[in-house]
C-alpha cells in the first residue's frame, strides 16, 4: 500500500523527536556545565567576589588592575615566551623527527616511533619528578653530560635565566603525540609529487620546502593551535616543579590565575584573567589561520 504524504511527515516528526531525546542530555550538559559557567564568569569578572561574601559589582576595575599588576605582567610575558619560543621549537623538532621517521630508510623500523611516543605515556607527576632529577644542578644527568664535555652546567630550576629553557626542554621531550600526527599527515602526501620533484632535480631540502611543508600546512596549523592552547593552559608542570619560582621566572598565566582563584580567593580577579586569556588566545589563533591562508595562497 502506498504511503501518504501525511504518514511520511508523521514518520519524519517521530524520528526528529527521537533524535531530540537522544541529544537532550548533551544539550543539558552544554547549558549547565559550559554556557552557564561562561556567562557567570563574565559577570564575576565585573565584581569583587571572595567566595565567602556575595559578589559586589565594581565594573571594569578588575581589568584595569590587571594591567597594573606586576605579577600579572610577568606571568603574561612568561607565557608569551613559551608561545613564541617553546611552541615553534617543539613544532620544528617534531616535524624534523617525523620527516626522518617517514623516510624509506627508517619507515620499516617501528621501534623508533615507539621510542619517541613513550614519553607521552609517562604519568604527569612521575614526569615532573623525573625532570627534577634530570635538571638537578648537583647530580643531575644533564649537567653530568655537560660536565663530560667540559661545560659547567647551570642551576636549571634555581636560576631565573635558565628556568624557562629547562621547562621548554621538557616540552620538547614530550612531543611524541605531535610526531604521530605529523607522520599521519606525511603518509597522505602522494609519492608522485616527490617523484616529479626528483625529475626536476630537487634535493631533499627542496622537496621538504616545496612539497612537504605546503601539503602538510593544515596539520602544521592543527598542531600549532593545540600547542598554543596548551601553552596558555600550562599549569601542572610549573606548579609541581617550581611553584612559579625562582623570582616568578616560571609564573605562567594559568598558575597565577589558579593562585588568585583558589589561594587568594579573588574569584572576580581570576575571572577577569580568564577572559583576557580567552581574547589573547583567540587573537593568536586568528593570526595563525591568517598566516596559513596567505602561505597557501603564495
C-alpha positions in Angstrom: 0.0 0.0 0.0 1.3 3.4 -1.0 2.1 5.7 1.9 0.5 9.1 2.0 2.5 12.4 2.5 0.8 12.7 5.9 2.2 9.4 7.0 5.7 10.4 5.7 5.7 13.6 7.7 4.4 11.9 10.8 7.3 9.4 10.5 9.8 12.2 10.0 8.4 14.0 13.0 8.7 10.8 15.1 12.4 10.4 14.0 13.0 14.1 14.8 11.7 13.8 18.4 13.6 10.6 19.0 16.8 12.3 17.8 16.0 15.2 20.2 15.6 12.8 23.1 18.9 11.3 22.4 20.8 14.6 22.2 18.9 16.1 25.1 21.5 15.0 27.8 24.2 16.7 25.7 22.2 19.9 25.4 21.5 19.9 29.1 25.2 19.4 29.8 26.2 22.1 27.4 23.9 24.7 29.0 24.6 23.5 32.6 28.4 22.9 32.6 29.6 25.2 29.7 27.4 28.1 28.7 26.1 29.0 32.3 29.7 29.0 33.8 30.9 31.1 30.9 28.2 33.7 31.4 28.6 33.5 35.2 32.4 34.1 34.9 31.8 37.1 32.8 29.6 38.6 35.5 32.1 37.7 38.2 34.9 39.5 36.3 32.9 42.7 36.8 32.6 42.1 40.6 34.7 41.8 43.7 34.0 38.3 44.7 35.9 36.4 47.5 33.7 33.3 47.7 32.6 33.7 51.3 31.0 37.0 50.5 28.4 38.0 47.9 29.8 39.4 44.7 29.9 43.2 44.7 29.7 44.9 41.3 32.7 47.1 40.5 32.6 47.5 36.7 35.9 47.3 34.8 38.1 47.8 37.9 39.5 44.2 37.8 40.6 44.7 34.1 42.2 48.0 35.0 44.0 46.5 38.0 45.3 43.6 35.8 47.5 45.7 33.7 48.9 47.5 36.7 49.7 44.2 38.4 53.5 43.4 38.1 53.0 39.7 38.7 50.3 39.5 36.0 52.6 41.2 33.5 55.4 38.8 34.4 53.0 35.8 34.1 51.8 37.1 30.7 55.4 37.7 29.4 56.5 34.2 30.6 53.6 32.6 28.8 54.2 34.5 25.6 57.9 33.4 25.9 56.7 29.8 25.8 54.3 30.5 22.9 56.9 32.4 20.8 59.9 30.2 21.6 58.8 26.9 23.1 56.0 26.2 20.6 58.0 26.9 17.4 60.9 24.9 18.7 58.7 22.0 19.6 57.0 22.1 16.2 60.4 22.2 14.4 61.8 19.2 16.4 58.6 17.2 16.0 58.4 18.0 12.3 62.1 17.1 11.7 61.8 13.8 13.6 58.6 12.8 11.8 60.2 13.5 8.3 63.2 11.4 9.3 60.9 8.6 10.6 58.9 8.7 7.4 61.9 8.3 5.2 62.3 5.0 3.3 65.3 4.0 5.4 63.5 4.3 8.8 59.9 3.7 7.8 60.1 0.0 8.4 61.7 0.4 11.8 58.6 0.9 14.0 60.8 0.7 17.1 61.9 4.4 16.7 58.3 5.5 16.6 57.6 3.8 19.9 60.7 5.4 21.4 59.5 8.9 20.6 55.9 8.1 21.7 56.8 6.5 25.1 57.4 9.9 26.9 53.7 10.8 26.4 52.7 7.7 28.3 54.5 8.7 31.4 52.1 10.0 34.2 52.4 13.7 34.7 53.7 13.7 38.3 56.2 11.0 37.5 57.3 13.0 34.5 57.8 16.1 36.7 59.8 14.1 39.3 62.0 12.6 36.5 62.8 16.0 35.1 63.5 17.5 38.6 66.2 14.7 38.9 67.5 15.3 35.4 67.8 19.0 35.9 69.3 18.8 39.3 72.3 21.1 39.4 74.5 18.9 41.6 74.0 15.3 40.4 71.5 15.6 37.5 72.1 13.7 34.3 72.0 16.7 32.0 74.7 18.6 34.0 76.7 15.4 34.2 76.7 15.1 30.4 77.6 18.8 30.0 80.5 18.2 32.5 81.7 15.3 30.5 82.4 17.8 27.6 83.9 20.3 30.0 80.8 22.6 30.1 79.7 23.8 33.5 76.0 23.1 33.9 73.8 25.8 35.2 71.3 25.7 38.1 68.4 24.9 35.8 65.4 25.3 38.1 67.1 27.5 40.6 68.1 30.3 38.1 65.7 32.8 36.7 67.6 32.8 33.4 67.5 29.0 32.9 64.2 28.0 34.5 62.1 28.6 31.4 64.6 27.0 29.0 64.5 24.0 31.3 60.8 23.7 31.0 61.0 24.1 27.2 63.3 21.1 27.2 60.6 19.2 29.0 58.0 20.4 26.5 60.1 19.3 23.5 60.8 15.9 25.1 57.0 15.2 25.3 56.2 15.9 21.7 55.6 12.3 20.7 51.9 12.9 20.1 52.6 15.7 17.7 55.1 13.4 15.9 52.4 10.8 15.4 50.1 13.4 13.9 52.8 14.7 11.6 53.5 11.1 10.5 49.8 10.5 9.7 49.8 13.7 7.5 53.1 12.7 5.8 51.7 9.4 4.7 48.8 11.1 3.0 51.1 13.1 0.7 51.2 11.4 -2.8 54.5 9.8 -3.6 54.2 11.0 -7.2 54.8 14.6 -6.0 58.2 13.7 -4.7 58.9 11.7 -7.9 58.1 14.8 -10.1 60.3 16.9 -7.8 63.2 14.4 -8.2 62.8 14.6 -12.0 63.2 18.4 -11.8 66.4 17.9 -9.9 65.2 18.8 -6.4 67.2 17.7 -3.4 65.9 16.6 0.0 65.7 20.1 1.4 63.9 21.5 -1.7 61.4 18.6 -1.6 60.7 19.4 2.1 60.3 23.1 1.5 58.2 23.0 -1.7 56.3 19.7 -1.3 56.2 18.5 2.3 55.6 21.8 4.1 52.8 23.1 1.7 51.0 19.8 1.7 51.3 19.5 5.4 50.1 23.0 6.2 46.7 22.0 7.7 48.5 19.5 10.0 51.0 22.2 11.0 48.2 24.6 11.8 46.4 22.0 13.9 49.5 21.2 15.9 50.3 24.9 16.3 46.8 25.7 17.6 46.8 22.8 20.0 50.3 23.7 21.3 49.3 27.4 21.7 46.3 26.4 23.7 48.3 24.0 25.8 50.9 26.7 26.4 48.3 29.2 27.7 46.9 26.5 30.0 50.3 25.3 31.2 49.8 24.7 34.9 50.8 21.3 36.3 54.5 21.2 35.4 55.4 24.7 36.8 53.1 24.1 39.8 54.8 20.8 40.7 58.4 21.6 39.8 58.9 25.3 40.7 55.6 26.8 42.1 56.3 29.8 39.9 59.8 30.5 41.1 62.5 31.4 41.2 61.6 35.1 41.4 58.4 34.4 39.3 60.5 33.2 36.4 58.1 30.3 35.9 54.9 32.1 37.0 52.8 31.3 34.0 49.3 32.6 33.3 47.3 29.6 34.4 49.3 29.2 37.5 48.8 32.8 38.6 45.1 32.5 37.7 44.9 29.4 39.9 46.6 31.3 42.8 44.2 34.2 42.6 41.2 31.9 42.5 42.0 29.2 45.0 44.7 30.6 47.2 43.9 34.3 47.4 40.1 33.7 46.8 39.9 36.6 44.4 37.4 34.9 42.1 36.4 38.2 40.4 40.0 39.0 39.6 40.6 35.4 38.4 37.5 35.6 36.1 38.9 38.8 34.6 42.2 37.0 33.9 40.3 34.1 32.3 38.5 36.5 29.9 41.7 38.3 29.0 43.3 34.9 28.3 40.5 34.0 26.0 40.9 37.2 24.0 44.6 36.8 23.7 44.3 33.1 22.7 41.7 34.0 20.0 43.9 36.8 18.6 46.9 34.5 18.3 44.9 31.6 16.8 43.3 34.1 14.3 46.8 35.2 13.3 47.8 31.6 12.8 44.8 31.0 10.5 45.5 34.2 8.5 49.2 33.2 8.2 48.3 29.7 6.9 45.8 31.2 4.3 48.5 33.6 3.0 51.0 30.9 2.9 48.8 28.6 0.9 47.9 31.4 -1.5 51.6 32.1 -2.1 
